[in-house]
């Protein structure tokens, strides 16, 4: 995984993929099958302050499952 190797995340440009802030690292590890699901063997935790998260909100958009990607 490039983000783990490089210690940073590249800019996400694919609009057909969505991401969201997960409620906790434990929840994310659980959803990845404790790191045993194929393609989900690595879980990257990112710490971000509330101010940092709020600064990202103006750059986000809402998309429903049935809505086309922008």
C-alpha positions in Angstrom: 0.0 0.0 0.0 1.6 3.3 -1.2 0.3 5.3 1.7 1.9 3.0 4.3 5.2 2.8 2.4 5.4 6.6 1.8 3.9 7.6 5.1 1.4 9.9 3.4 -1.7 9.6 1.3 -1.8 10.7 -2.3 -4.6 13.0 -3.5 -7.7 11.0 -4.3 -8.9 11.8 -7.8 -11.4 9.0 -8.5 -14.9 10.4 -8.2 -16.4 6.9 -8.5 -14.9 5.9 -5.1 -16.1 7.4 -1.9 -14.5 7.6 1.5 -15.7 8.8 4.8 -14.3 9.3 8.2 -14.7 6.1 10.2 -15.9 6.4 13.8 -13.0 4.6 15.3 -9.9 2.5 14.5 -11.4 -0.5 16.2 -14.5 -0.3 14.0 -12.3 -0.1 10.9 -10.2 -3.1 11.9 -13.4 -5.0 12.6 -14.8 -4.2 9.2 -11.6 -5.4 7.6 -12.1 -8.8 9.2 -9.3 -8.0 11.7 -7.0 -7.5 8.7 -7.7 -10.9 7.1 -10.1 -9.9 4.2 -8.4 -9.9 0.9 -7.2 -6.5 -0.1 -7.8 -5.2 3.4 -4.8 -6.7 5.2 -3.5 -3.2 6.1 -5.4 -0.6 8.0 -4.0 3.0 8.0 -5.0 5.1 11.0 -4.7 8.9 10.5 -4.9 11.4 13.3 -6.6 14.7 12.5 -7.6 17.5 14.7 -11.2 18.8 14.7 -9.9 22.0 13.1 -8.2 19.9 10.4 -11.4 18.0 9.7 -13.5 21.1 9.6 -11.1 22.7 7.1 -11.7 19.7 4.8 -15.5 20.0 4.8 -15.8 22.8 2.3 -13.9 20.5 -0.2 -16.3 17.6 0.3 -19.6 16.7 -1.4 -22.5 14.4 -0.5 -23.3 11.5 -2.8 -26.0 8.9 -2.4 -25.6 5.3 -3.6 -27.9 6.0 -6.6 -26.4 9.4 -7.6 -23.8 9.5 -10.3 -20.3 10.6 -9.4 -19.5 14.2 -10.1 
